Amino acid sequence: MAAFPPEKEVVEKGHIEQDSENYGPERGRQESVSLNNNITARIQNPLAGIPRETLFRNVEDFAREAELTEHIPLFQKGALVAQDPPAFEQIAELDETERDALRNEVLHKWRQPRALYVTVILCSVGAAVQGWDQTGSNGANLSWPVAFGVPDAGPNATDRNSWIVGVVNAGPYLASAFPGCWLSDPLNNYFGRRGTIFVSAVFCLFSVIGSGVSQTWEQLLVTRLLLGIGMGCKASVIPIYAAENCPAAIRGGLVMSWQMWTAFGIFLGFTANLAVYNVGDIAWRLQLGSAFIPAVPLVVGVYFCPESPRWYIKKGRYSKAFQSLCRLRNTPLQAARDLYYIHAQIMEENQFVAKSNYVTRFIELFTIPRVRRATLASFVVMLAQQMCGINIIAFYSSTVFVEAGADNLRALLASWGFGLVNFVFAWPAVWTIDTFGRRSLLLFTFPQMAWTLLAAGFSNYIPEDSTAHLAMIALFIYLFAAFYSPGEGPVPFTYSAEIFPLSHREVGMSWAVATCLFWAAVLSITFPRLLRAFGVVGAFGFYAGLNVVALVMIFLFVPETKQRTLEELDYVFAVPTSVFMRYQITKALPWWFKRYVLFQKGAELEPLYQFDAPIAADQKRFSKSA
């Protein structure tokens, strides 16, 4: 059987067939770890233990099937480096330029090709549409309900109007959670990552212009539903595209540029709200319509970026994948190493992935143990983003500040301050997400968000005629944003984009984003009614409690993923959930209590994961650098 079936066969099966002759134990492979039941929590390099001659022969077979025979010596060197990354200094075939490039992966890990940075930044500009739209509707909520005869505040407010305002605000998230996210898989299949981003950007460009010229609330709802289709596709594919292009050591920092630009869009949206505050009756139209601005560079520039090499690999187009990696890595050696290592790991994945179509891939999110654990973890981090309460501020901060006694201008100014804090404090996560890790950031920031929300709610008991009333509410909301931005802000989309195997990455990310945006829609619909029923204190107290619930869920169900390649995460998510939970409850929790409550500096935590020697050495190498 050929290692690389024709492209048509690859498209139908959604993955590459495994060549048992080339990759079985008889060709020098070590015994494989089960990717569905890794009870020993062992993390394995699939190339480790293969004799040099066998490895070179496997590389030659790979190069012939991939039509890359002119690069056989390069791929042989790359395979040697991938087999034992820390030992590259002892590989005689490498020249000094190649050794310098490999040293810089640790010593200067941010020294990457311009094409990589341009690709990630340009595509993450698309996130600004989402952030800008959230805050555009935030400011517009003070005007458009009155303009369309459905006021949700004041003497003419009714419960029906509150529900209408909630549904219109929730429109993009409802459309994202249902048709938008789920269109991502077929669009990716036929048009690739770049084509899907282009289609979603077109929806985001024209729908927001339509919202600015709507004449009834029903028309506004339709335009926002169309916006949701683009938002859902875009949010499902851009983090995947960025994660697939980035080296493991800085993947979190670059993929989280999605959150950076979302935060920047939120800030610009609040700025636009203030800029058009005094223009009269069309202010809300400008606030909604101005969100088209960040979609323009996305539509124009996406095809100047390289396609995802992993998408090319999925389609069996290895020569194209190598060309993309050459643009995304500093040297051809690093491109060859990454391509062959990805290929070897995908051979491992294919042991548990059978022939599938869109429907069966969705069902397999819940039936294949390795995939099911990723599905659960992505569900938890995405649901937690809504449970933490950030979107009651992003969607309704102006309304909350008005309820606290501010006039419209002061409410917009206070909201602008929230947007600024949210953007500024997202920056530290560029470095901390790959050093402290995704899980650690979440476990630290959720308790802080709980007490700051509770404090913001209790600040409403300060007499309204006191300057401290609004000041203290704003202060604790700003502190809440400062803790959210480097933690639950960037982690969910970064985490969900990296944890699914290549065969299920699109449908898995669709599931994750649909979870996030569906509950964002529920929040958007229910919060105006919740605010009327509970008041500001009760509403904030309710979400403070949800932060505690989310903290427990993250502790039990969300493994760490920092500094692992996308393919090595197969072994992390092969560990049974019961094994992971037992470790957290019986090992990690007692250790934390001894170390940080009893202050026993000598307390030691037994590690969960057992790394094979080459991976353990590589992990230590990057940890020292961090």
N, C-alpha and C positions, 0 to 999 in steps of 0.2 A: 504493500500500500504506500502511495506517495505521501511524503510529509506535508506537501502543499497541494491540496486538490484545486481544480480550476475555480476561478472566481465565482461562477454560478453556484457551484456546490457549497462554497464557503458562505455565500449570502443565504442560501436556504437553511444551512445548519447553524449559522450564527457563530461558528467558531471553526478552528482549524482541527482537522483530524489528527489524532496522535499516531505517530509512526512507532509501533511497538518494537520494530527491529532496531530503529535508531536510538530509542530512549528507554529500552528495558534494561533489566539488570545484566543481561548478557552482553551489553555494550559498555559495561563499567559503572553503571549508576549504582549509588548506594540505595539501601532499602527506603522506600518512600514513606513519608508520614501521611496518615489518612487525612484528607482535607474535609471530611465530614465528621470525624470523631477523633480529634487530636487530644486524647485524654492526658498525654504526657506534657502538653503545652510546649512541644519542641518546634523551634523555628529553623527551617532547613534551607540550605542553598542547594538547588537541584544539580549544580555542576560539581559540588564538592565530592572528592573521592574518585573522580574519573581519571584513569591514567592519562598521561600526556598524549600518547600516540592515539588512544581511543578518542580523546577529546578532539584532536586535530582531524581525525577521520570523520567524526560527527560534523565538525564545522564544514569540511569539504562537501559532505552530503547536503548539508543545509544550503551552502552557497550555490550548488548546482541546481537544486530545486527552486531556490529563490531568484535564480538568474543573476547572481552576484559573483560569478566565478573570478572576475578580474580583481576582486577585493579579498580573495581567500587569505593571503598572508595577514592582511589587516584584521580580518575577523578571527584568525587564529590568535593573534596577540590580544584582541579584545576578549576572547573566551578565557585566556589565561588570567587576565586581570579580573574578570567577573568571577572566576572560580575561587580566588582568594584575594580580595581587594587590598587588604593591608600589606600583602607581600609583593606589591608591584615593583619595589626597589630591587628585588632579586631576579626579575624577569630580564634575561640577557637580550631578548629581541627588541626591547623598547629603547628608543633613543632619548636623549636628554630633554628634548622639547616635550615629548610625550610624558616623561616622568614629571616635569614641571607642571604640566596641566593637571595630572593626577594629584600632585601635592596641593595645588591650589584649590582642589575640591574641599579640602579641610582647612587650609590656612586662609584662603580667600574665597569662601563659598559663595559670596555674592558677586564674584567676578564672572559674569555670564554674558553670552552674546547679546547684542542689542536686539536681535530678532526675537529672542525669548521675552525680554521685558516689553517690547512694543506689542507683541501678541497678547500678553496677559493684560497689560494696561488698557489697550484699545478695546478688547472684548469686555473687560470689567466696567468700562464706561457705560455699557448697557445697564448695569445695576443702578446707575444714577437716575435712569428713567423711573425705576421703581421707587427709589427714595424721594425723588422730586414729586412724583404723583401723590405719594402719601401725604406730603406736607402741603402740596397744592390744594388737595381736598380738605386738609386740616384748616387752612385759612378760609377756603371757599365755604366751609360749613357755616360760617357766620353770616353769609349773604345769600347763597343760592336757594336755601329753603324758603326764605321770605320772597325772593323773586319769583319762585314757581308756586307760591301759595300753599306751602306745606311747612310752616314754621314749627320748629321743635323746641323753642324756648319762648318765654314771655307769656302774655295773657291768652294768646290764640293757640298755644301749643296743645296738642292732643297726643294720646298714645299712638294713634294711627300715623300721625306725622313722624313721630320718633322712629317707628318701624320703617317708614319710607326712607328717611334719611339714612338709617342703618343699612338698608338693602342697597341703596345707591352707592354708599361708601364701600360696601362689601362686594359690589359687582365685579371688580377686577379679580378679587380673590376667589369668588365662586367660579368664574370662568377659568381661572388658572387651575383650580383644584380638579376640575372635571375635564373639559375638552383640552385646555391648554397644555397641561403637563403630559397628558397621555398621547398627544400628537407628537411628542418629542421622539419616541422610539421609531415610528415609521418614517418620520422626516429624516432622522439620523441615518436610517438604513438606506434611503434612496439618495439623499443629498449630502451626507457627511455632516461633520460638526459645523463647518463654516456655512454650508447652505442652510442649516437649521437656524443658525444665528441670524443670517440675512433675512429669512422669512419672518422670524419673530421681531426683528427690528423694524420691518415695514409695518407690521401691525401696530407697534408702539409709536411709530412716527405719525401715522395718519389718524389713529383713533383719538389721540389727545387733542389734535387740532379740531376734530369733530366735537369733542366735549366742550370746547370753548365756544362753539357756535350753536349749541343746543338751544331749543326754544321751549321745551317742556321737560319735566323731570323724567318722563318715560324715554325721551330721546337721549337724555344724559345717561340713563341707565344702560341703554343699548351701546352707546359709545364706550362706556366703561367695561361692559362685557367683552367687547372686541379688544380693548386694551388688555384684558385679562388673558385672552388667548395668546397674545404675544408675550406677556409677562411669564406665563407658565412655561412656554417653550424655552424662552431665554433663560429663566432661572434653572431649568432642568439641564441645559446643555453647556452653558458657559463655565460653571465650576468644573464639570467633567473635562472640558476642553483644556482649561488651565492646568488641572491636575495631571492630565495625560502628557502634557508638554514639559512639565517641570521636573528637575532632578529631585530625588527624595529628600536631600538635606535641607532644601529651601522650599519644598512644595507648599507647606502650610503658609509660609510668609507670603508667597506669591499668589496662591489661590485665594487667600483672604483679601486680596485687593478687590474681590467682589464686595466684601463688606465695607472696605474703605470707600469705594465709590457709591455704595448705597448710602453710607453716612454723609458723604460729600453731597449727594443728591438731596438728602434731607435738609442739609444746611443751606444749599442753594435755593431749595423750595421755600424755606422760611425767609430767606433773604428776598426772594421774589414777592412773597406775601407782603413784606414791609414796603418794597419798592413801589407797588401798585396800590397801596392802602388808600391813597387820597385821589384816585382817578375817577371815582364815582361808581355808577351802577355796573360798569363793565369790569370792575376789579376782580370779581370771582372768575370771570371768563379768562382773564389773563393769567390768573393763578393756576387754573386747570390747564389751559392751552400751552403755557410756556414749557411744560415738561417734554415737548417735542425736541427741544434743543439738543440734549445729549444723544438722542437716537440718530441724529444726522451723521456724525463721524462713524458710528457703528455700521450704518448702511453703506457708507462710502468706502470704508477701510478694511472690512473683514476679509475680502478676497486678496488683500496684500499680505496676509498672514499665512504661514504654512499650515497645512491640514494636520490634524492629530496623527502622529505616527502609529499609535495603537489602533486607530480606526482603519488605517491602511493595512495593518497587520491582520485585523479582523476580516478584511476583505481579501486577504491573500496577496496583497500588492506590496511585497517586501522591498522592491527597489525604490518605490515611492516613499515608503516608510523610512528608508535609509537616507534619502534626500532630505526629508523633513528633519530627521534627527541631526543631520549635518548642519542645518541652519540653526538648530536649537541647542547645540553643544559646542564647546570651544574647539575641539579637534575631531577629525574623522575617527581616531581611535576610540574616543568616548562614545561617539555615535554607534560604532560597530559593537562595542562592549554592551551598550544598553539594548541594542536591537537583538543581539543573540541571547542575552539574559532574559529579556521579556519573552522571547520565543520559547526558551526552556521552561519558564514558569507557566506559560500558557499550555504547554504540553502536560504539565501537572494538573492544571485546572480541568482539562478535557477528560480526566479520569472520572469526574463526577457530573459533567455536563453532557446531556444527551441531545439528540436532534430536537429542535424546538422551533416554534413560531411565536408570534407576539402573545397569543393567549396562554400557551404553555409556559412561556418565560414568566408571565405574570403569576401564574399558579405556582411556579417553582420558587417564587419569592417566599412562599410559606411552606413548601414541602421539602426542598433540599436543605439539610441541616446547616451547611456552611453559609448559604445564601439567607436562610431564615434568621440567623443570628445578626447578619448585617441589616436585614429588614427591621428587626426589633431595635437595634442600636440607633439606626437613622430615625425611626419613629420617635424614640425617646428624645433625641436631641432636637428634632424639629418641633415636637409638641411642647417641649420645654421652652422654646423661644416664645411661644404664645402664652404659656403659663406664667412666665416671668413678669408679664405686664408691660413690656416695652411698647407694644402697639396701642395700648390705651393712651400713652403719651404721644406717640407718633401720629395717631389718627385724630386724637381729640384733646391735645394739650391746650389749644386755644379755648375750647369749651370748658375744660377743667379750670383754667385760670379765670375765666369769666365767672364760673360758679363760685370761685374763691373771692370774688369781689372786684376783680380788675375790669377796667373798660376794655373795649376792643383793641385799642392801640397798645396798652400795657400788656394785654394777653398775647398779642403778636410778638412784642419785644421779649417777653419771658419765653415764648416758644422758640424764638430765634436763639436765645441763650442755650436752650436745650439742644438745638441742632448743632451749635458750635461745640459744646462739650462732647456730644456724641461723636463728632468727627475727630476732634483733637485726641481723644482718649482711645480711638481705634488704632492709632499709630503704634503704640507699644507692642500690640499683638503681632506686628510684622516680625519682630524678633522673638517674643516670648512663646509664640505658638509652636515653634520648632525647638525650643529649648526646654521650657517647663512642660510643654505638651498640651494636647487638646483636653484630655480628661482633667488634668490638674487645674487648668484655668477654670473649668466649669465648677469643680468642687470648691474652689476658693471663692469665686464671685457670687454664686447663688445665695449663700448666707448673707452676704453684704447687700444684695438686692432686696432680700426679704426685710431687713431692718430699716433700710432707707425708705422703702415704700410705706412701711408702717409708720415711720416718723413723719413722712409727708402727709399721711392721712390725719394723724393726731395733731399736726400743726394747724388744722382747720379749727381746732378748739380755741386758738388764740383769737381774741376779739378782733372783728373785722376793721374796726377803726384804728387799730394799731398797725404801724408800718411793718412790724415783725410778722404780721399775719401772712401777707403775700410773700415776703422775703424768705421766711422759713420754709414755706411750701416749695418755692422755687429752688432754694438751696438743696433740699433733700431730693427733689426730682433731678437736679443736676448731679448730685452724688450717685443717685441710682444709675443715671446714664454713664457716669464715669466708670462704674463697675461693670455695666453691661457691655460697653464697647470693646474691651479687650478680651471678653470671655464669651458669653452666649451670643454676642454679635457675630464674630467671624467664624466660630467653630461649627455651627450646624451645616452650613453649605460646604465648607471645606471638608468636614468629616464625611458627609454623605457622598460627596463626589469621589472619595478615594476608597471606600470600604467594600464596594461590590466588585465581583470578578468581571472581567471584560465582557463575558457572554451576557451578563445581566446588568451591565452598568447603566444603560439608557433607561430601561424599565425600572430599575432600582432607584435611580435618581428621580424619575417621574413620581414614583411612590413617595419618596421623601419630601419633594417639593409640594406635591398635592396635599400631604399631611400638614405641612406648615401653612400653606395658603388656605386650605379649607378651615382650619381652626382660626386663622386670621379673619376669615369671612364671618365665622361664628362670633368672634369677639366684636367685630365691627358692627354686626347686626344687633347684638345684645347689649353692648355697653351703654348706648343712650338710655335704654330702658332700665338697665342696672343702676345707672347714675340717678335716674329719677326715683327709683325704689329705695336704694341704700344710701344715697348721698355720697359725697366724696370720701368721707371717712370709711364707710362700709365697703365701698368699691375698692379702695386701696388696701384695706385690711384683708379682703377676700383674695386679692392677687398676691399679697405677702404670704398668705398661707399656701397658695399654689406653688410659690418658690420653694418652700420646704418640701412639699411632695415631689417636685421635680428633682431636688437635690438627692433624695433617696433613690429615685428611679435611675439617675445617672450613676450613682455609686454602685448599683447592683447590675446594670445592664450595658454599660458603655466602656469597652476596652480602649486602651491607649493605642495610638497609631503613629506617633511621631517618628520620623527618620527611618521608616520602613518603606521599601519600594511598594508600588501598588500590588505587585504580584506576591510579595512576601506576606502581605496582609491576609492572604488565603490561610496561612498557618495560624495566625492570630484568631481568625474567626472560625477556625476548625475546632477550637477549644470549646467543649460543651458548656452551655450556659450554667448548668448546675455546678460544674467545676469552678467556673469563674466566680459565681456567687459565693460558693463555699469558701474560696480563698479570700474574698473581700471581707466576709463576716468573721471568719475564724483566724485570719492572719493579718490582713491590712488594718482592720478596725482596732483590734487590740494593740497592734504596734503604734498606731496613731495616738491612742489614748496614753500609752506609756511615754511616748516621745514628747507630745505637746501638752498633755494635761499633767502628768506626773513628772515631766521634765527629766526623764531618764535618757541621758545622752548616749548611753551604751546600748540602747534598744536597737535590735537589728531586724530587718524585714526580709523574710525568705522570699526570693524572687519567684514569680509565677512561671515565666517563660524560660525555657531551657534552650539557649542558642547553640547551634552547631559552631564549631571552632572558628571558621572563617567569618561567619556573621557576627559572632560574639566579639571578635577582634575589630571588625568594622564598626560595630556599635560603640565600642570603647573609644575608637579613634575619633568618631564624630562627637561623642559626649565630652571628651577632653577639650575639643575645639570650642564647643558651646560653653 
